[in-house]
Amino acid sequence: MTFTGDVTRSLLIVDDDAPFRTRLARAMEKRGFNVVAVDSVQLGIEVAQESAPAFAVVDLRLGDGNGLDVVSALRDARPDARVVMLTGYGNIATAVAAVKAGAVDYLPKPADADAVESALLADGRTLPQPPENPMSADRVRWEHIQRVFEQCDRNVSETARRLKMHRRTLQRILNKHAPRA
């Protein structure tokens, strides 16, 4: 998979969520980007090494590995590439890791095409606008609990220990639906 057309606007999208990847690719093409969209770390690394795109949007968690591996491959192939990291599991530690690996920004999923484009094209001198609909405190808490739960291999007892909460309380929280926004 290689880019055709304007290589200065070449954009690699790496995301294993097919509907999201397709929508984002179409939206970015309408904005003048030359897009190649793939669904795995392996394909992302191959495209990065073969074509060295100018821009990339990479999901953190992919079916076959970690999106940070794609970011590293992009940095090796093209040090000036502008990479935006996307994730549904946002936290400070992964944001720091993404920036250290070479990402210029870190956006929570689902991110719209306008936010992705502004992150890719930002000059870094101005602060980005605050989000119109930021996550509520309840949602942030829910996301944090879910992330720790996943990091503990879905072990309730270990998660409760790490979060310093009672196991039964954690079980009740996990059995509820996620809060809105």
Accessible surface in RSA format (square Angstrom, percent):
REM  Atomic radii and reference values for relative SASA: ProtOr
REM  Chains: A
REM  Algorithm: Lee & Richards
REM  Probe-radius: 1.40
REM  Slices: 20
REM RES _ NUM      All-atoms   Total-Side   Main-Chain    Non-polar    All polar
REM                ABS   REL    ABS   REL    ABS   REL    ABS   REL    ABS   REL
RES MET A   1   125.00  64.7  79.85  52.8  45.14 107.5  88.74  75.4  36.26  48.0
RES THR A   2    89.14  63.4  72.22  73.2  16.92  40.3  45.64  61.3  43.50  65.8
RES PHE A   3    23.84  11.9   4.03   2.5  19.82  51.6   4.64   2.8  19.20  54.9
RES THR A   4   109.38  77.8  99.07 100.4  10.31  24.6  74.03  99.4  35.35  53.4
RES GLY A   5    68.30  84.2   0.00   N/A  68.30  84.2  41.72 114.5  26.58  59.5
RES ASP A   6    78.64  55.1  62.92  62.6  15.71  37.2  39.47  92.9  39.16  39.1
RES VAL A   7    90.65  59.6  89.57  81.1   1.08   2.6  89.57  77.8   1.08   2.9
RES THR A   8    89.15  63.4  80.33  81.4   8.82  21.0  71.10  95.5  18.05  27.3
RES ARG A   9    60.66  25.5  60.66  30.9   0.00   0.0  27.14  37.1  33.52  20.3
RES SER A  10     2.08   1.8   2.08   2.8   0.00   0.0   0.89   1.9   1.19   1.7
RES LEU A  11     0.00   0.0   0.00   0.0   0.00   0.0   0.00   0.0   0.00   0.0
RES LEU A  12     0.00   0.0   0.00   0.0   0.00   0.0   0.00   0.0   0.00   0.0
RES ILE A  13     0.38   0.2   0.38   0.3   0.00   0.0   0.38   0.3   0.00   0.0
RES VAL A  14     0.41   0.3   0.00   0.0   0.41   1.0   0.00   0.0   0.41   1.1
RES ASP A  15     1.01   0.7   1.01   1.0   0.00   0.0   1.01   2.4   0.00   0.0
RES ASP A  16    64.28  45.0  40.93  40.7  23.34  55.2  16.09  37.9  48.18  48.1
RES ASP A  17    59.81  41.9  52.11  51.9   7.70  18.2  19.80  46.6  40.01  39.9
RES ALA A  18    47.98  44.1  45.53  70.3   2.45   5.6  45.74  64.4   2.24   5.9
RES PRO A  19    85.15  62.1  75.16  68.5   9.99  36.3  84.59  69.8   0.56   3.5
RES PHE A  20    12.15   6.1  12.03   7.5   0.13   0.3  12.03   7.3   0.13   0.4
RES ARG A  21    37.48  15.7  37.48  19.1   0.00   0.0   0.07   0.1  37.40  22.7
RES THR A  22    55.93  39.8  51.86  52.6   4.08   9.7  35.91  48.2  20.03  30.3
RES ARG A  23   141.57  59.4 135.83  69.2   5.75  13.7  69.63  95.2  71.94  43.6
RES LEU A  24     5.82   3.2   2.47   1.8   3.35   8.4   5.61   3.9   0.21   0.6
RES ALA A  25    13.44  12.4  13.44  20.7   0.00   0.0  13.44  18.9   0.00   0.0
RES ARG A  26   148.28  62.3 146.37  74.6   1.92   4.6  47.88  65.4 100.40  60.9
RES ALA A  27    22.21  20.4  19.27  29.7   2.94   6.7  21.85  30.8   0.37   1.0
RES MET A  28     0.00   0.0   0.00   0.0   0.00   0.0   0.00   0.0   0.00   0.0
RES GLU A  29    91.05  52.3  76.01  57.5  15.04  35.8  22.57  43.7  68.48  55.9
RES LYS A  30   179.57  87.6 140.48  86.2  39.08  93.1  91.95  82.8  87.62  93.3
RES ARG A  31    73.87  31.0  54.73  27.9  19.15  45.6  25.84  35.3  48.03  29.1
RES GLY A  32    46.55  57.4   0.00   N/A  46.55  57.4  33.08  90.8  13.47  30.2
RES PHE A  33     7.92   4.0   0.00   0.0   7.92  20.6   0.66   0.4   7.26  20.8
RES ASN A  34    24.59  17.0  18.55  17.9   6.04  14.5  12.81  30.8  11.78  11.4
RES VAL A  35    20.99  13.8   1.50   1.4  19.49  47.0   1.50   1.3  19.49  52.9
RES VAL A  36    17.69  11.6  13.70  12.4   4.00   9.6  17.69  15.4   0.00   0.0
RES ALA A  37    35.41  32.6  13.26  20.5  22.15  50.4  13.26  18.7  22.15  58.7
RES VAL A  38     4.18   2.8   0.00   0.0   4.18  10.1   4.18   3.6   0.00   0.0
RES ASP A  39    65.46  45.9  59.36  59.1   6.09  14.4   7.10  16.7  58.36  58.2
RES SER A  40    20.12  17.0  20.07  26.8   0.06   0.1  17.25  36.7   2.87   4.0
RES VAL A  41    11.22   7.4  11.22  10.2   0.00   0.0  11.22   9.7   0.00   0.0
RES GLN A  42   116.33  65.1 110.53  80.8   5.81  13.8  32.09  68.3  84.25  63.9
RES LEU A  43    59.14  32.9  59.14  42.3   0.00   0.0  59.14  41.5   0.00   0.0
RES GLY A  44     0.00   0.0   0.00   N/A   0.00   0.0   0.00   0.0   0.00   0.0
RES ILE A  45    43.87  25.0  43.87  32.7   0.00   0.0  43.87  31.6   0.00   0.0
RES GLU A  46    67.25  38.6  65.94  49.9   1.31   3.1  27.48  53.1  39.77  32.5
RES VAL A  47     3.60   2.4   3.57   3.2   0.03   0.1   3.57   3.1   0.03   0.1
RES ALA A  48     0.00   0.0   0.00   0.0   0.00   0.0   0.00   0.0   0.00   0.0
RES GLN A  49   120.73  67.5  93.44  68.3  27.28  65.0  29.66  63.1  91.07  69.1
RES GLU A  50   115.68  66.4  76.93  58.2  38.75  92.3  41.27  79.8  74.42  60.8
RES SER A  51    30.91  26.1   5.12   6.8  25.79  59.4  11.50  24.5  19.41  27.2
RES ALA A  52    27.33  25.1  24.31  37.5   3.02   6.9  24.31  34.2   3.02   8.0
RES PRO A  53     0.18   0.1   0.00   0.0   0.18   0.6   0.18   0.1   0.00   0.0
RES ALA A  54     9.74   9.0   7.29  11.2   2.45   5.6   7.67  10.8   2.07   5.5
RES PHE A  55    20.61  10.3  20.58  12.7   0.03   0.1  20.61  12.5   0.00   0.0
RES ALA A  56     0.00   0.0   0.00   0.0   0.00   0.0   0.00   0.0   0.00   0.0
RES VAL A  57     0.99   0.7   0.85   0.8   0.14   0.3   0.85   0.7   0.14   0.4
RES VAL A  58     0.02   0.0   0.00   0.0   0.02   0.0   0.02   0.0   0.00   0.0
RES ASP A  59     7.61   5.3   7.32   7.3   0.29   0.7   0.00   0.0   7.61   7.6
RES LEU A  60     9.41   5.2   9.11   6.5   0.30   0.7   9.11   6.4   0.30   0.8
RES ARG A  61    90.00  37.8  84.10  42.9   5.90  14.0  43.69  59.7  46.31  28.1
RES LEU A  62    14.56   8.1   0.00   0.0  14.56  36.6   1.68   1.2  12.88  34.7
RES GLY A  63    74.47  91.8   0.00   N/A  74.47  91.8  40.22 110.4  34.25  76.7
RES ASP A  64    78.12  54.7  41.41  41.2  36.71  86.8  45.26 106.5  32.86  32.8
RES GLY A  65    35.88  44.3   0.00   N/A  35.88  44.3  29.19  80.1   6.69  15.0
RES ASN A  66    64.02  44.1  60.78  58.7   3.23   7.8  20.66  49.7  43.36  41.9
RES GLY A  67     0.00   0.0   0.00   N/A   0.00   0.0   0.00   0.0   0.00   0.0
RES LEU A  68    34.32  19.1  33.95  24.3   0.38   0.9  34.13  24.0   0.20   0.5
RES ASP A  69    73.98  51.8  69.05  68.7   4.93  11.7  12.81  30.1  61.17  61.0
RES VAL A  70     0.00   0.0   0.00   0.0   0.00   0.0   0.00   0.0   0.00   0.0
RES VAL A  71     0.00   0.0   0.00   0.0   0.00   0.0   0.00   0.0   0.00   0.0
RES SER A  72    51.45  43.5  48.98  65.4   2.47   5.7  29.95  63.8  21.50  30.1
RES ALA A  73    10.92  10.0   5.23   8.1   5.69  12.9   9.86  13.9   1.06   2.8
RES LEU A  74     0.14   0.1   0.14   0.1   0.00   0.0   0.14   0.1   0.00   0.0
RES ARG A  75    54.72  23.0  49.24  25.1   5.48  13.0  34.63  47.3  20.10  12.2
RES ASP A  76   125.06  87.6  93.26  92.8  31.80  75.2  33.45  78.7  91.62  91.4
RES ALA A  77    40.68  37.4   6.40   9.9  34.28  78.0  17.52  24.7  23.16  61.3
RES ARG A  78    64.63  27.1  63.60  32.4   1.03   2.4  14.81  20.2  49.81  30.2
RES PRO A  79   103.22  75.2  90.76  82.7  12.46  45.3  90.98  75.1  12.24  76.1
RES ASP A  80   101.30  71.0  78.25  77.9  23.05  54.5  49.54 116.6  51.76  51.6
RES ALA A  81     1.46   1.3   0.29   0.5   1.17   2.7   0.32   0.5   1.14   3.0
RES ARG A  82    66.46  27.9  66.46  33.9   0.00   0.0  31.91  43.6  34.55  20.9
RES VAL A  83     0.12   0.1   0.12   0.1   0.00   0.0   0.12   0.1   0.00   0.0
RES VAL A  84     0.00   0.0   0.00   0.0   0.00   0.0   0.00   0.0   0.00   0.0
RES MET A  85     0.00   0.0   0.00   0.0   0.00   0.0   0.00   0.0   0.00   0.0
RES LEU A  86     0.99   0.6   0.99   0.7   0.00   0.0   0.99   0.7   0.00   0.0
RES THR A  87     0.53   0.4   0.42   0.4   0.10   0.2   0.00   0.0   0.53   0.8
RES GLY A  88    34.36  42.4   0.00   N/A  34.36  42.4  20.15  55.3  14.21  31.8
RES TYR A  89    80.70  37.7  78.59  44.7   2.10   5.5  37.30  28.0  43.40  53.5
RES GLY A  90    33.75  41.6   0.00   N/A  33.75  41.6  12.40  34.0  21.35  47.8
RES ASN A  91    24.23  16.7   9.24   8.9  15.00  36.1  21.77  52.4   2.46   2.4
RES ILE A  92   146.87  83.6 142.12 105.9   4.76  11.5 143.85 103.6   3.02   8.2
RES ALA A  93    71.94  66.1  57.41  88.6  14.53  33.1  64.51  90.8   7.43  19.7
RES THR A  94    30.68  21.8  30.09  30.5   0.59   1.4  30.68  41.2   0.00   0.0
RES ALA A  95    24.97  23.0  24.73  38.2   0.24   0.5  24.97  35.2   0.00   0.0
RES VAL A  96    69.86  46.0  66.57  60.3   3.29   7.9  69.68  60.5   0.18   0.5
RES ALA A  97    37.47  34.5  30.06  46.4   7.41  16.9  34.83  49.1   2.64   7.0
RES ALA A  98     0.00   0.0   0.00   0.0   0.00   0.0   0.00   0.0   0.00   0.0
RES VAL A  99    86.65  57.0  77.30  70.0   9.35  22.5  77.30  67.2   9.35  25.4
RES LYS A 100   171.87  83.8 134.92  82.8  36.95  88.0  89.15  80.2  82.72  88.1
RES ALA A 101    26.02  23.9   8.65  13.3  17.38  39.5  19.37  27.3   6.65  17.6
RES GLY A 102    14.82  18.3   0.00   N/A  14.82  18.3  13.47  37.0   1.34   3.0
RES ALA A 103     5.34   4.9   0.00   0.0   5.34  12.2   0.00   0.0   5.34  14.2
RES VAL A 104    59.67  39.3  26.53  24.0  33.14  79.9  32.53  28.3  27.14  73.6
RES ASP A 105    41.88  29.3  38.90  38.7   2.99   7.1   6.68  15.7  35.20  35.1
RES TYR A 106    36.91  17.2  23.40  13.3  13.51  35.1  23.40  17.6  13.51  16.7
RES LEU A 107    27.20  15.1  27.20  19.5   0.00   0.0  27.20  19.1   0.00   0.0
RES PRO A 108    77.42  56.4  74.76  68.2   2.66   9.7  74.82  61.8   2.60  16.2
RES LYS A 109    47.47  23.2  28.38  17.4  19.10  45.5  19.63  17.7  27.85  29.7
RES PRO A 110   123.82  90.2 102.60  93.5  21.21  77.1 102.77  84.8  21.05 130.8
RES ALA A 111    12.86  11.8   2.26   3.5  10.60  24.1   7.77  10.9   5.09  13.5
RES ASP A 112    87.63  61.4  76.11  75.8  11.52  27.2  45.60 107.3  42.03  41.9
RES ALA A 113    14.29  13.1   8.50  13.1   5.79  13.2   8.50  12.0   5.79  15.4
RES ASP A 114    86.52  60.6  81.26  80.9   5.26  12.4  28.23  66.4  58.30  58.1
RES ALA A 115    37.56  34.5  28.94  44.7   8.62  19.6  35.51  50.0   2.05   5.4
RES VAL A 116     0.00   0.0   0.00   0.0   0.00   0.0   0.00   0.0   0.00   0.0
RES GLU A 117    40.59  23.3  40.59  30.7   0.00   0.0   6.24  12.1  34.34  28.0
RES SER A 118    69.93  59.1  58.67  78.3  11.26  25.9  49.36 105.1  20.57  28.8
RES ALA A 119     7.25   6.7   1.80   2.8   5.45  12.4   5.89   8.3   1.36   3.6
RES LEU A 120     0.00   0.0   0.00   0.0   0.00   0.0   0.00   0.0   0.00   0.0
RES LEU A 121    80.66  44.9  53.92  38.6  26.74  67.2  57.16  40.1  23.50  63.3
RES ALA A 122    44.57  41.0  31.65  48.8  12.92  29.4  41.83  58.9   2.73   7.2
RES ASP A 123    82.20  57.6  48.15  47.9  34.05  80.5  33.20  78.1  49.00  48.9
RES GLY A 124    67.36  83.1   0.00   N/A  67.36  83.1  34.49  94.6  32.87  73.6
RES ARG A 125   202.81  85.2 165.10  84.2  37.71  89.8  76.78 104.9 126.03  76.4
RES THR A 126   102.54  72.9  86.83  88.0  15.71  37.4  69.74  93.7  32.80  49.6
RES LEU A 127   163.49  91.1 144.70 103.5  18.79  47.2 144.90 101.8  18.60  50.0
RES PRO A 128   105.66  77.0  82.21  74.9  23.45  85.3  93.22  77.0  12.44  77.3
RES GLN A 129   157.95  88.3 137.88 100.8  20.07  47.8  58.76 125.1  99.19  75.2
RES PRO A 130   105.53  76.9  89.60  81.7  15.93  57.9  95.66  79.0   9.87  61.3
RES PRO A 131    94.63  69.0  74.40  67.8  20.23  73.5  85.25  70.4   9.39  58.3
RES GLU A 132   169.23  97.2 135.07 102.2  34.16  81.3  55.99 108.3 113.23  92.4
RES ASN A 133   129.35  89.2 104.21 100.7  25.13  60.5  27.75  66.8 101.60  98.2
RES PRO A 134    85.10  62.0  71.37  65.1  13.73  49.9  75.20  62.1   9.90  61.5
RES MET A 135    90.75  47.0  68.31  45.2  22.44  53.4  59.59  50.7  31.15  41.3
RES SER A 136    47.11  39.8  36.47  48.7  10.64  24.5  45.56  97.0   1.56   2.2
RES ALA A 137    85.41  78.5  67.28 103.8  18.12  41.2  73.27 103.2  12.14  32.2
RES ASP A 138    95.49  66.9  91.19  90.8   4.30  10.2  13.45  31.7  82.04  81.8
RES ARG A 139    62.93  26.4  62.93  32.1   0.00   0.0   3.08   4.2  59.85  36.3
RES VAL A 140    75.22  49.5  74.39  67.3   0.83   2.0  74.52  64.7   0.70   1.9
RES ARG A 141   124.51  52.3 118.24  60.3   6.28  14.9  50.17  68.6  74.35  45.1
RES TRP A 142    34.58  13.9  32.62  15.8   1.97   4.6  26.19  14.0   8.40  13.6
RES GLU A 143    28.32  16.3  25.60  19.4   2.72   6.5   9.41  18.2  18.92  15.4
RES HIS A 144    77.85  42.5  74.89  52.1   2.96   7.6  55.37  57.1  22.48  26.2
RES ILE A 145     4.76   2.7   4.76   3.5   0.00   0.0   4.76   3.4   0.00   0.0
RES GLN A 146    36.48  20.4  36.48  26.7   0.00   0.0  12.78  27.2  23.70  18.0
RES ARG A 147    29.71  12.5  29.71  15.1   0.00   0.0   3.16   4.3  26.55  16.1
RES VAL A 148    12.28   8.1  12.28  11.1   0.00   0.0  12.28  10.7   0.00   0.0
RES PHE A 149    16.45   8.2  16.45  10.2   0.00   0.0  16.45  10.0   0.00   0.0
RES GLU A 150    53.07  30.5  42.31  32.0  10.77  25.6   6.72  13.0  46.36  37.8
RES GLN A 151    96.71  54.1  66.63  48.7  30.08  71.6  29.37  62.5  67.34  51.1
RES CYS A 152    10.40   7.9   0.00   0.0  10.40  24.4   6.16  15.6   4.25   4.6
RES ASP A 153   128.37  89.9 104.59 104.1  23.78  56.2  33.45  78.7  94.92  94.7
RES ARG A 154   144.65  60.7 127.75  65.1  16.91  40.3  47.67  65.1  96.99  58.8
RES ASN A 155    71.59  49.4  64.17  62.0   7.41  17.8  16.39  39.4  55.20  53.4
RES VAL A 156    34.73  22.9  30.93  28.0   3.79   9.1  30.93  26.9   3.79  10.3
RES SER A 157    44.44  37.6  40.79  54.4   3.65   8.4  19.72  42.0  24.72  34.6
RES GLU A 158    47.36  27.2  47.36  35.8   0.00   0.0  16.96  32.8  30.39  24.8
RES THR A 159     0.00   0.0   0.00   0.0   0.00   0.0   0.00   0.0   0.00   0.0
RES ALA A 160     4.78   4.4   4.74   7.3   0.04   0.1   4.74   6.7   0.04   0.1
RES ARG A 161   153.82  64.6 135.82  69.2  18.01  42.9  77.87 106.4  75.95  46.0
RES ARG A 162   138.74  58.3 112.58  57.4  26.16  62.3  39.67  54.2  99.07  60.0
RES LEU A 163    35.78  19.9  14.23  10.2  21.55  54.2  17.75  12.5  18.03  48.5
RES LYS A 164   183.77  89.7 147.03  90.2  36.74  87.5 115.48 103.9  68.29  72.7
RES MET A 165    51.11  26.5  30.86  20.4  20.25  48.2  40.93  34.8  10.18  13.5
RES HIS A 166   112.80  61.6  98.44  68.4  14.36  36.7  73.81  76.1  38.99  45.4
RES ARG A 167    97.30  40.9  93.81  47.8   3.49   8.3  21.58  29.5  75.72  45.9
RES ARG A 168   145.03  60.9 144.02  73.4   1.02   2.4  33.00  45.1 112.04  67.9
RES THR A 169    48.03  34.2  47.98  48.6   0.05   0.1  33.23  44.6  14.80  22.4
RES LEU A 170     0.00   0.0   0.00   0.0   0.00   0.0   0.00   0.0   0.00   0.0
RES GLN A 171    66.06  36.9  64.52  47.2   1.54   3.7  16.45  35.0  49.60  37.6
RES ARG A 172   141.51  59.4 138.03  70.4   3.48   8.3  66.28  90.6  75.23  45.6
RES ILE A 173    20.85  11.9  20.74  15.5   0.11   0.3  20.78  15.0   0.07   0.2
RES LEU A 174    34.70  19.3  14.92  10.7  19.78  49.7  14.92  10.5  19.78  53.2
RES ASN A 175   127.09  87.6  93.63  90.5  33.46  80.6  28.52  68.6  98.57  95.3
RES LYS A 176   140.00  68.3 130.04  79.8   9.95  23.7  80.44  72.4  59.56  63.4
RES HIS A 177   175.67  96.0 157.65 109.6  18.02  46.1 107.88 111.2  67.79  78.9
RES ALA A 178    39.78  36.6  19.70  30.4  20.08  45.7  19.70  27.7  20.08  53.2
RES PRO A 179    40.73  29.7  29.70  27.1  11.03  40.1  40.43  33.4   0.30   1.9
RES ARG A 180   221.74  93.1 202.22 103.1  19.52  46.5  80.01 109.3 141.72  85.9
RES ALA A 181    73.58  67.7  48.52  74.9  25.06  57.0  63.50  89.4  10.08  26.7
END  Absolute sums over single chains surface
CHAIN  1 A    10479.5       8444.9       2034.6       5717.1       4762.4
END  Absolute sums over all chains
TOTAL         10479.5       8444.9       2034.6       5717.1       4762.4
